[in-house]
Structures are given as C-alpha cells and as structure tokens.
Amino acid sequence: MDLAEFTRSNAPEAGGTGFQKENSRLLDVPVDGTVMVKAGTMIAYTGEMTFTGRSSAEGGITGFVKEAVSGEGTPVMEAEGHGHLYVADQGKKVQVLDLDPEESISVNGNDVLAFESGVDFEINTVGSLSGAAAGGLTNVYLSGPGQVALTTFGDPLVMTPPVYTDPDATVAWSTNLSPSIATNKAIEIGQQSGETMQMEFTGSEGFVVVQPHEEGGQTHG
C-alpha cells in the first residue's frame, strides 16, 4: 500500500468512550482524570498527561514480587490528565472486562494491563514467597465497578474447577477461589521436566483463565 493508505488504514479509531481495542493487541484508554495502567506499557498518548508510580527496573516477575512484598512500589502507574493513552504489553492480546459493583477478579500481576481509577485493587502473593518467585504468582485483586483490561499470549481458555494449572500459564481466576500450590511428585521422577509446580483450584464454582503460553517461555501466540 502507498504511504497515504498506510496512514489512513492504521489511524486510531475516532470517538467512543471507555476502553477501546484499536486492534487485538493495542488498547486505547480515554483519560479524563486518572486511570491505572501496568508500569511500562505506555506506547503513546495525546493531550496532556503525567505518570506517577515506578516501572520495575528489574522487569518481569522478580520486580513484581519484590515490589509487592517490600512495599517499595506497585506494578501499576497512575496516568492523570486529558487525552488518549495507548498501552500494549509484549504483543499480547487484550481482553476487556466490565466488572459490576459486586464483581471481582484476581489477575496474575504479569497480565494486568489497565483498569479504571474507580476499581479497587490490592496486590498479593500466592503461596510461599519462594513459590511466588519461582512461579510468578504475584496477583492483583480487582473489585468493580469499572473496566479492566487483561493481556494474554494467544486466545484464553476459561475453565471450571477442579483443575490444576501451570502457574506461568495462569492468567486470572474468580475471587471465590483460593488456589494452593501443589508439587507433582510423579513428574519429578526421572528427568526434570520443569512442570513440577502447579496451582490447584478446588470446588465446582467459579472460573480459571489460562493462556496457551508459559510466561517464562519463548514462543508468543
């Protein structure tokens, strides 16, 4: 295509309120006041905007765990001003959810992209600190009302417990579930597979969101 056509076909969509997906991997956040976004995910903005918070110097899981446990910051930053904020995270697909006043979701800290300032959030770790450091199990508890944007490598799969999941592939779960960290001894026999640590979700209600990719892996979906 020529340059003019390229410019037209890839320009941001005009209008709209609330979180808007420009494409499957890029989110447009209209800002009129404040909004919370994952640190380090801003790729562009229009208008006037300031950012407070701290991007993890270490990056990735260790930064999240360190910050959540030590209280030296959070994995999110606050954008304040007026305009449009464009956020993306490693080419991952964007999923936008609308939480009602009584709804909440627990999301892996790696997979939170943005949420409206009216959404309450709390940062926790799942299981022991050593388990969290190994499995990337820092999670953000988000309570509505408001919009929340998550990211997944590839298309997500939503499962009903009981289910065991790989921590690196686990994106989110309903807050009525309390996952435990399980070690599969059978897998440890013989050659190490790297699959010895699992998250165990029990009961028969709620949901668990997984992605076809392990965050520690190399293949992006």
N, C-alpha and C positions, 0 to 999 in steps of 0.2 A: 504494500500500500504506500501511497505517497505521504509526505510529511503532514499535510493538512488533514488527510483522512485518519492518519495515526493519532493526531491530536484530538480530533472530534470523537473518535471511537473509544478513546481511553480517558476522556474527561470525566470528572466526578459527576454523579447524578445530582440534578438540582432539586431543591425543595426537600420536603419530608421532615418529620420530627422524630425524635428518639434515635436509637441506634440503627444505622443503615449499613448493610453489607454492600460495598462497592463491587466486590466480587467475592468468591468463596473464601478468599484468604486476606481480605483487607476490610477493615471496619471504619466507617465514618461516624464520629461522635459529635453531634451538635452540642456546643458548650455555651450555656448562658448562665454563668455562675461557676459551679465546680463539678468535677467528675473525677472518679478514681480510675487509674489505669495501671497496668503492670509496669514496673520500672523498666525503662529501656526499650519500650515498644513504640514510642512515638516515631513516625517516619516523616510527618509533615503536619503543618497546621496553617490555617488562615486566620486573620483577625489579630486580636491581642490576647496573649496567653502567657501565664507564668506557671512554673512547675516547682513543687516542693516535695521533698522526700529524697530517698537515696537509692540510686541504682547500685546493685551489688557489684563491688569491684571484682569479686571472685567469679561472679556469674554462676548460673546454674543452681544445682541443688544445694551445694555446700553453702552458698551465700544465703539461700533461703533459711536453711536450718540455723546457721549462725545468727542471723538477724532475729529470727523468731524466738530462739531460746535466750539470747543475750539481751534482747530488748534494744539493740543498737539500731533500730530502724525497722522497716517493713518492706515486703517485696512489692509494694504499690507506691505510686506517687499521685499527688493531687494536682490536677490541671485546673486552673482558675482563669476566667476571662470570658471572652465572647468570640465566637467563630466556629470553625470546624476543625476537629482534631482527627487525624488519620493514624490508626495504630495497626500493627501487624506483628506477628511473632514467628520467625523462622519459616515462613511459608506455610504455617499450619492453617487448617481450615477453621473458619469462625462459626461458632454456634451461638445464636442469640436467644436467651430465655427471658420470659416475663414472669417475675415472681409476684404472686398475690400477697396481701398483708400477712397471711398465716403460713406462707410457704418459705422454705429454706432449703439450702443445698450445701453440701460440703465438697469443695473442689481442691484437687491437687494444686499446690502452690505454683507448679510449673505451667498449669493450664488455665489460670485466671488471666483474662485479657483486660477487661474493663467492667465497671459497674457504676450505676448512678450513685450520687452522693447520699441519697436517702436510704440506700441499702446498708444495713448494719453489717460489719464484718469483724471477725475475730480470727487470729492466726494461732494455730495449734500444731502439735506434732502427734503423729500416730505411733503408738508403741514406744519402745525404748529409744533413747537418743541415738544409740549406736545403730538400731534398726532404721531410724529415720535417715541417718547419714548415709547408710548403705542403700536404702531403697527410695530415697527422695520422697519421704512421706510427710512432708510439711503440708498441711491443708488449710484452706481458708473457708471459714464458716460464714455463709452469706444468708441474710434474712431479708425478705421483702417487706414492703412493696418496692418494686423497681425493676429495671432491666439489668441483666447480667450477660456478659459475653465471655464464652469459653473458647479455647482452641484445642483442636485435636489433629494429630497426624492421620490423615485419611478420614473416612466416614466412621462415626462412632457406632458402637453396638451397645444397646441398653438391655441389661439382664435383670432377672428377678432372683433373689437369693432363695435357697442357699447356693453359694458359688464361691470358688476360690479364684483369685486373680493375681496376675503378676503386678507387683507394685509399680513398676515402670510403665505399665500399660493402663493403669487405673487412673481415670480422669476425674470422676466425681461419684458421689453417692448421696442418697436421701439421708437426711439428718436423723431419721429414726433408727438408722443402722449404726452399730458400733463395731467396726472391723477389728479383728485381732490379727496379730502377726503369727503366722504358722510356718514351721520349718518342715519340709517334706524329707523325712529321713530316707525314704526309698530312693529318691533322686540322688542322694549323696553317695549311695553305694556305687563303687566303680569310678568311672571318670566323672570329674566335676562338670556339671552342665551349666552352672550359673543360674539355675532355676530353683535353688533351694529355699528361697524366701518367698512366701506367698501371703496374701491378705485373705482372711476368711470372713465371709459375710454369712450370718446365720439368720434363721427366721424365714418367713414366707411373704413378707410385705416389703414395700419399698423398691428401690431400683439401684443398679450399679452401672456406671458408664465406663466402658473400656474402649481403647483405640487399637487399630491393627499395627501397632508400632511400640517398641520399648524406647523410652526417652533416652536411655543410655546407648541405644544402637546407632547405626549409621544410615539406615535406609529410611528415607522420608516418603510418606504416602501422599 
